Amino acid sequence: MRKKIVAGNWKMNLSLAEGKTLIEDVVSRLPLLAEHQQVIFCPPFIHLGNMASILDDGADQRVSLGAQNCHPHPSGAYTGEISIPMLKEVGVNYVIVGHSERRQYFNESNEFLKLKVDALIASDVQVIFCCGESLDIREANTQNEFVAKQLQESLFHLTPDQLKNNVIIAYEPIWAIGTGVTASTEQAQEMHAYIRNLLSSQYSNDVAQSISILYGGSCNPTNAVELFSCEDVDGGLIGGAALKAETFLPIIFAMD
Ligand code: PGA
């Protein structure tokens, strides 16, 4: 059975105190997660160490810590950057790569993201690889080609085992991120099935069936059940609704 995952991307939000309260609140009200279910908190870098010590107290493998970014080099003169060994040292097991905000505001190219993917896999850290099209591309109906290129240029050089063991894909249409406009279940399922077919033709059906594909973009307690019930949607990467226990918990409960 594929892993079902709900990951909360806090972006540049929440103070240290707010973050602690949120994690404590969510963890204390979590149901007993099944073997195939995973909850991931992705706070800003500066909170990671503190949040790790809260999660350590619970010591539940099904609740993990993720970072929102990393630098591909292990150390060196990269002012303001954070390396993968540093992230591992504080207990990070997952890293979001290629979020549309990183692509858009920090000019991260498919080629640069490939370097991050390789460095994370070499360090045995799980990659949450984001892909997704802008509204212009959706309106021109070229979203499939666009997403295929993102995957081809950053992921498809990996071996089947690397992909299977270390990569989660998150489809996040840019027009749905933070806008309150969610992709319809049909649009989400259609793209997720397209991505799974790509994986199948590029690799094998076995690889395609084992990779979790998350949906992201205005996912909330009202639409999560319907979105997560789609055959090829294996959970969500949640932004705004991950900032409050009242909205994050029902999304976690929507995981089957
Ligand atoms: P949103 O963000 O849930 O606030 O739309 C999702 C994301 O950017 O990961």
Boltz pocket constraint, residues with backbone or C-beta under 6 A from the ligand:
constraints:
  - pocket:
      binder: B
      contacts: [[A, 9], [A, 172], [A, 176], [A, 177], [A, 178], [A, 179], [A, 180], [A, 216], [A, 217], [A, 218], [A, 219], [A, 237], [A, 238], [A, 239], [A, 240], [A, 241]]
      max_distance: 6.0
